[in-house]
Amino acid sequence: MMRWTVAAGAVLACAVALVWGGPGGVAVQSAAAASMYAEEAAVGTILDAHRMYSSDGAEWYQCDLRVDATESAKSRLTVGQAVKAKYQLAKGLSPLQRPGLGDQIRAKLTAPTEAGGIVWSAEGLEMLGRGELVNPGEGAAVDLGSRNAKVLVKMFAPLGVECHRKTADLLEKLAERDGERVRVQIFNMGQAAGRQEMQRERLGCATVLVNNRFMFTLAGTGKGRKVLLSHKPNEAQSTYNSEDVVSVAEQEIARLYPEPGETAEEKSAP
């Protein structure tokens, strides 16, 4: 609220300068006001999005955007802040081409120009992948662990397949021994509820999501090892094995539940 009060004050100051100030005063005040609304680049994760209306071959959306990173030394945005933003998309885009819940984007954001406004304008959207988000689903075949856990593992797979069954068994054991810090939801692709949640997540194949993401770098020697928790594990051509899923979850637990004297920010997400 303080930010918008300051903005309203700046607009009022400009109005006073126009009435009482000389030409030099007007120029200074106008330049200050313009700088307040200059666009800046930021990276953020969409927490909620809905379609507003269509106009001239485009569709307008509004979302709640959590700021993950700023790209300006004097940004008015702060990491972790949630702002409302509106953006325009071309009509006819497939669901995978439209930014949605949990997607991480880079965009040029412009602060509201009207006094008291709260909706930022986003342009030049670039989809970066999935952002970090705890987004529990419904209809899980298995749901273990605390609802307040900071780490959420959502597994989508045909549970009758041996390689996926191994992953599910390891995750159930993880939840049994560390259920206060991790929640495990396992969705069976062979059941309607599992397929529905998978569609809501916009996934097309067996995938394990750890706080909404499936691409990670496991710490180790050198730059670590990249894993992609998608498709079948445990085969020569696989991008991960069942044990990797547990390693990723444990790595995230360690990051989000730091030891005394250490902050979560000191352990940056891979």
N, C-alpha and C positions, 0 to 999 in steps of 0.2 A: 504494500500500500504506500510506503514511503516513496518508492520510485515514481509512482504515478503522481503523487503530490508534488514532487520536484518538477516533473514534466509540466504539470498544470501551472506551477509557479513560473516556469520559463516562458510559457506562452503568454501569461499575464505580463511579465516583464517586457516582452516584445511589444505588446499592445501599448504599454505605458510609454515606451521609447518612441513609438510612432506619433503619439500625441504630444509628448513633452520634450523629447530629445532632439538634438540637431542631427544632420545627415551622418556625421561620424558615429554617433551613438546608435543610430538605426542599423548601420552596417555591421557594427560589432555584435549587437544583439541578434541580428539575422544569421550571422555566421555561427554563433553559438547554438542557436536553435537548430540549424541545419545539421551541425555535427552530432547532435543528440540522436538524429534519426538515420545516420549513415548506416549502411548495411555492413554486417560482419559475418564471417564464416564460422560455423560451429558444427560439431558432430553430436548427434543425439539419438536416443532410442524412443520410439513411439510407444506410449503407454495406453493410448486409446485413440481411435480415429473413426470418423463418421462422414458420410457424404452430405453436403449441404444443398447444392443445387447444380444445374447444368446451364451453360451459357456459351453460345457461339462455338459449338464443337468441342467444348471443354467441360470438365467436371470440377467443382470446387469442393475441397475437403477441409475439415478442421480436426486437429489432433491435440492431445496433450503430449508434449515432447520433453523428455528428461535430458538435460544437457550433460553429455559425457566428456566433452573436450571443447575448448575454445581456441581459436587461431588468431587471436589479437592480444597484444600485450596489455591493452587497456580496455578489455572487453567489459561490457555492462552485464554480461551473463556470468554465472558462477557454476562450476561443476556440481552436479547433483540437483540443481534448480529445475523445477518443472514449469514450463511456460505453455500457453495456448498459442497455436500457430495455424494459419490457413495456407493452403497451397492449391495449385491448379494442375490437373492432369488431363491428357488427351483422352477423348472418349474411345471406348473399344479396347482398352488395355485388359489383358488377362489378369487374373488375381495375382499371379506371380510377378507381374510387372508393376503392380500397384503397391506402394508402401503400406504396410499394415501393422497390426499389433506385434510388438517385439522386434520389428525391423530397425536396424541402425542406419541412419542417413547422414549425409553431409549436405548442408544447404547454406545459402546466404539469407540471413535473417535480418529483417528490418523492424525496429520497434514501432509500436502504434503511433501514428501521427496525431491522433485526436487526444485531447486532454481526458484523462481518466480511462483511456482504452487499455485493454488487457490482451488483445490478440495480435501477435506478431505476424508478419508476412514472410513466407519462406519461398525462395526461388532457386532454380538451378539444382533441384534435388538429385542426389547421387546415392544409390543404394549400396551400402557397404557390406551387408550381411545381416546376421541376427545379433541383436544386442543382449546384454545381460539383463535377465528379468525372471522373477519368480512368478510363474503363471500356472497355478494348479488346474488340472482338468477334471472332467466328470466321467464316470463310467469305467474307471480303472478296474481291471481284473484283480490287481493287487495294489493296496495302498497302505504303506507302512511308514512309521516315523511321525514326528511332531508336525502339526500344522503350522507351527511357528518357526520351523527350521529355516535357516538362511540359504540352505542348499536344497534344490529340488531336482531330482532325476526323473525324467519321464521317458520310458522306453516304449517304443512302438514296434511290434514284431509278430510274426506268426509263431505262437509259442509252442507249436508242435514240432518245430524244426530244431534239431539237436544243438546247433551252434548258438541259436538264440536262447534256447533253454538254459544253456550254461551261463550266459550273461545274466539272465533273470535270476538264477540261483545265487550267483555271486552278489547281485544287488540286494536280494532279500537278506543275505547274511550281513551285508554292510548296514542295512537299516536296523537289524536286530542288535548289533553291537554299538551303533552310534545314532540311534533314532532321535535323540534330542537335537542333533545338529544337521541331520539329513533326512529328507522325506523322499521315499521311492514310490513312484506310480508306474505300474506296468500295464500297458494296454494291449489287448489281444486283437491283432488285425483280422482274426477270424470271426470276431463278434461285431455286431452293428455299433455298439457303443464305442468300441475301439476305433472303428473306421470313422465314426463321426468326429471324435476328438482329433484324429489324424488329419481330417479335412479342415478342421478349425485351425490346426497348426500349419496348414498348407504344405503338407509333406506327401511325397509320392512313393516313398519306399521305406523299408525298415530303418529306423533312426533312433538314436539315444540322445536326448537333450539334457544337458546339465545347465540349469538356470538359463534355458532357452537356446543355448548354443550347442553346436556339435563339432566345431573345429577348434582344436586345442594344441598347445605345445607342451609336452610333458618334460618337466625339468630333468636335466641329466648333464652328461659331459657335453662341452661345446655349446651349441645353440639349442640343444634339446631335440626331441623327436616330435614331429608333427603327426597328429592322428585325426582322422575324419570318421566320426562315429555314425557311419551310414552304410547301408547294404549289409551283406553277410560278413561276420567276423571269422577269424581263425583259419582262413585259407591263404594260400600263397599269394593270391592277388588282392587280398583284403587290405583295407586301409587302417584296420585296428584289430585287436583281439579282445576277448572278453575281459581279461585282466586289466586292459587299458581303461575300460570304463570305470572300474573301481579306482584306479590310480588317478584318473581325472577328478572324480568326485572327492577323493581324499585331498588332492591338491587344492581344490576349491574350498574345502572345509578348513584347511590350514590357512588359506588366505583370508577368509571371511570370519574366522574365529582365531585371531592372532594371539600369541602368547602374551603374558603380562609384560608391559613395557614396549610392545610392538603394536603398530597400528595397521589396520587393513589396507590403508593407502600405501604403506611401505611395501606391500606385496601386490604389485600391479597385476591385473588380469592378463593372461597370455593372449 
